Amino acid sequence: MQKKEKYYIEGMDCASCALNIEKGVKKIAGVKDANVGFTNGTLEVVYESDSVALEIEKKVKDLGYGIKKNKSEIKKESHIYDIVRLVVVGVLVIVGHLSHFTHNKGNYLFLATALWCGLPFFRAIYTSIKNRFIVADAFMGLGILGTLLINEYMAGTVIGFLVLIAQLIEDYTMEKSKSAIHGLIKAAPKTANILLDGKEIETNVENVKPGDIVMVKAGEKIPADGKVVKGNASVNQSTITGESVPVEKNTGDTVFAGTILD
């Protein structure tokens, strides 16, 4: 008997990460289907037995990501360590540049700092080789590793410093984007009124299929993306586009879930 399970993934940085997890899980014997949602950080899997479920968890962990069955188990990512590391490395780069470190002690200091900066990226190189796919962090790790191989420790530290800044900014913007998307999802209606055999029937939004005709009255939120088949009205799209002025919608125009029919 087939089972369907929903997991929550920790550590995904981009859509490429989601694709790699999806491909990896689909290769497991006994997995019928797998779908990774990068925005929601979820993995939905259809599989055959409990032993396959254990293989799924093991595979995701081998790929370098965390996996939980309950969303409440996912801890909010803290950037305190990243910020402290960034400040320390930044101070060392500035002091090293002003002091013109060229002696052995200075070299050893920058070697240690470059290794500290590059540690998560070196792990990405190992994971990429082990699982036979390349992630962006692996290329960054190769850049830092290349400077160390030619004894340019200061350069390796600077590269690591710049990459850490970029990663921190990326994480911040990604969290803001995910938060905004989750807000839109929560704001969307949970039910929709569909027209079936001339009668208006209320149903869950999940049950709305392509081709269904949804009835929306003035003042209500549009429950699903679609096109206007009959009628015209002004729609408040500020939650989607940021426009403060309602947009006139006529037959054939596209409307979006979560927007309000004025």
C-alpha positions in Angstrom: 0.0 0.0 0.0 1.4 3.4 -1.0 1.9 6.1 1.6 2.2 9.8 1.3 4.4 11.8 3.7 5.2 15.5 4.0 8.6 16.5 5.4 10.1 19.9 6.2 13.6 20.6 4.9 16.3 22.7 6.6 19.2 24.4 4.8 17.9 24.9 1.3 19.5 28.1 -0.2 18.1 28.1 -3.7 15.9 26.4 -6.2 18.9 24.3 -7.3 19.1 22.8 -3.8 15.4 21.8 -4.1 16.0 20.2 -7.5 19.0 18.2 -6.2 16.9 16.9 -3.2 14.0 16.0 -5.5 16.3 14.1 -7.9 18.1 12.3 -5.1 14.9 11.1 -3.4 13.3 10.0 -6.7 16.3 7.6 -7.2 15.5 5.7 -4.1 13.9 2.3 -4.8 10.3 2.3 -3.6 9.7 6.0 -4.1 6.9 6.6 -6.5 7.0 10.4 -6.6 8.7 13.3 -4.9 8.1 17.0 -5.0 10.2 19.7 -3.2 8.7 23.1 -2.6 11.6 25.6 -2.2 9.4 28.4 -1.0 7.7 26.4 1.7 10.7 24.3 2.5 8.7 21.1 2.1 9.2 17.6 0.6 6.1 15.6 -0.4 6.8 11.9 -1.1 4.7 9.0 -2.2 6.4 5.7 -1.2 5.7 2.0 -0.6 6.9 1.0 2.9 8.3 2.3 6.3 11.8 1.1 5.3 11.7 3.5 2.3 10.8 6.3 4.7 14.1 5.7 6.6 16.0 5.7 3.3 14.4 9.1 2.4 15.5 10.7 5.6 19.0 9.2 5.3 19.3 10.5 1.7 18.3 14.0 2.5 20.8 14.1 5.4 23.5 12.7 3.1 22.8 15.6 0.7 23.7 18.0 3.5 20.2 19.1 4.6 18.1 18.7 7.7 14.7 16.9 7.6 11.8 16.9 10.0 8.3 15.5 10.0 6.8 18.3 12.1 7.1 22.0 11.2 7.4 22.9 14.9 10.7 21.0 15.0 12.3 23.4 12.5 14.3 25.9 14.4 14.4 29.5 13.2 17.9 30.1 11.7 20.0 32.4 13.9 22.7 34.5 12.2 24.5 35.6 15.4 27.4 33.2 14.7 27.6 34.4 11.1 27.6 38.1 12.1 30.3 37.5 14.7 32.4 35.6 12.2 32.0 38.3 9.6 33.0 41.1 12.1 36.1 39.2 13.3 37.2 38.4 9.7 36.5 42.0 8.6 38.7 43.4 11.5 41.5 41.0 10.6 41.4 41.9 6.9 41.6 45.7 7.8 44.3 45.2 10.4 46.3 42.9 8.1 46.0 45.4 5.2 47.1 48.4 7.3 49.9 46.5 9.1 51.2 44.9 5.8 51.5 41.4 7.4 54.2 39.5 5.5 55.9 37.5 8.2 55.1 33.9 9.1 52.8 34.7 12.0 50.7 36.9 9.8 50.5 34.2 7.1 49.4 31.6 9.6 46.8 33.9 11.0 45.3 34.5 7.5 45.6 30.8 6.7 43.5 29.9 9.8 41.0 32.7 9.0 40.6 31.6 5.4 40.0 28.0 6.5 37.4 29.3 9.0 35.6 31.3 6.3 35.8 28.4 3.8 34.7 25.6 6.1 31.0 25.5 5.0 32.1 25.8 1.4 34.6 23.0 1.7 31.8 20.9 3.1 29.8 21.8 -0.1 32.7 20.5 -2.2 32.7 17.2 -0.3 28.9 16.9 -0.6 29.0 17.7 -4.4 31.7 15.0 -5.0 29.9 12.4 -2.9 26.5 12.9 -4.5 27.7 13.8 -8.0 26.1 17.1 -8.4 27.4 20.7 -8.1 26.0 23.4 -5.8 27.0 27.1 -6.0 28.7 26.9 -2.6 31.2 24.3 -4.0 32.5 26.9 -6.6 33.0 29.4 -3.8 34.9 26.8 -1.9 37.1 26.0 -4.9 37.9 29.7 -5.2 39.1 29.9 -1.6 40.9 26.6 -1.9 42.7 27.8 -5.0 44.2 30.8 -3.2 45.4 28.6 -0.3 47.1 26.2 -2.8 49.2 29.1 -4.2 50.0 30.4 -0.7 47.9 33.6 -1.1 46.3 33.4 2.4 45.4 37.1 2.6 43.5 36.8 -0.8 41.7 33.7 0.5 40.6 35.5 3.6 39.3 38.5 1.5 37.4 36.2 -0.8 35.9 34.4 2.1 35.0 37.7 3.7 33.2 38.9 0.6 31.4 35.6 0.1 30.2 35.7 3.7 28.8 39.2 3.2 27.0 38.0 0.1 25.6 34.9 1.8 24.3 36.9 4.8 22.5 39.4 2.5 21.1 36.5 0.4 19.8 34.8 3.6 18.2 38.0 4.8 16.4 38.8 1.5 15.3 35.1 1.1 13.8 35.1 4.6 11.9 38.4 3.8 10.6 36.9 0.5 9.5 33.7 2.1 7.8 35.6 4.9 5.9 37.8 2.4 4.8 34.7 0.4 3.6 32.9 3.6 1.7 36.0 4.4 0.0 35.9 1.1 -0.9 32.2 1.5 -2.4 32.9 4.9 -4.4 35.8 3.6 -5.9 33.8 0.8 -9.4 32.4 1.4 -9.7 28.8 2.6 -13.0 28.2 0.7 -14.4 29.0 -2.7 -17.9 29.2 -4.1 -18.0 27.2 -7.4 -20.8 27.0 -9.9 -21.9 23.4 -10.5 -24.9 22.4 -12.5 -26.3 25.9 -12.1 -25.9 25.8 -8.3 -23.4 27.7 -6.1 -21.5 25.3 -3.9 -19.0 26.1 -1.2 -15.9 23.9 -1.2 -12.3 24.0 0.0 -9.9 25.9 -2.2 -7.8 22.7 -2.6 -10.8 21.1 -4.4 -10.9 23.8 -7.1 -9.8 22.4 -10.4 -8.8 24.0 -13.7 -12.0 24.8 -15.6 -14.2 25.4 -12.5 -16.2 28.6 -12.5 -15.7 30.4 -9.2 -18.3 33.0 -8.0 -16.8 36.1 -6.2 -19.0 38.8 -4.7 -18.1 42.4 -4.0 -15.9 42.7 -0.9 -14.7 39.1 -1.0 -11.2 37.8 -1.6 -10.5 36.0 -4.9 -9.8 32.4 -3.8 -7.7 31.2 -6.8 -5.7 32.5 -9.8 -7.8 32.6 -12.9 -9.5 34.6 -15.7 -12.7 36.5 -15.7 -15.3 34.6 -17.7 -18.2 37.0 -17.0 -18.6 40.5 -15.5 -16.4 43.4 -14.7 -15.2 45.1 -11.4 -12.3 46.8 -9.7 -9.9 44.6 -7.9 -7.5 45.7 -5.1 -4.2 44.0 -6.0 -2.0 45.9 -3.5 -1.1 42.6 -1.7 0.4 41.3 -5.0 1.7 44.3 -7.0 1.8 47.0 -4.4 -0.5 49.2 -6.5 -2.6 51.5 -4.2 -5.3 52.1 -6.9 -7.7 49.2 -7.7 -7.4 47.8 -11.2 -10.4 47.4 -13.5 -10.9 43.8 -14.6 -13.1 42.7 -17.5 -13.9 39.5 -19.3 -10.7 37.6 -20.2 -8.5 39.5 -17.7 -6.3 37.6 -15.2 -7.0 37.8 -11.5 -4.9 36.6 -8.5 -5.7 34.7 -5.4 -5.8 36.9 -2.2 -6.8 40.0 -4.1 -10.0 41.8 -3.1 -13.0 42.4 -5.3 -14.1 46.0 -4.7 
